[in-house]
Amino acid sequence: MWLKKMSEVKTYRITGWINKPNFENRFRKELRSIKPEDAIEELYKIFGSKHRVKRFQIKIEKVEEVPAEEPNERT
């Protein structure tokens, strides 16, 4: 019998800044996903729809996994 290992969903904290004309802002966002690449894509999607920010205007400094014991921030 084949047993397939299920992927574990993790929480990732993404920090960086938005650099638009006449507007610059730092951000820290926690997102749940399977891979860090998926969390980055979700960040681009959220910021693009809510803040009308293009991908090239978002500069990501770091992506880190948040331990399960650490309390989550408001996302």
Protein Blocks (a to p, Z undefined) as FASTA:
>chain_A
ZZdddddddddddddddddehiacddddddddfbfklmmmmmmmmmmmmnopafklpccf
bdcdddfklccddZZ
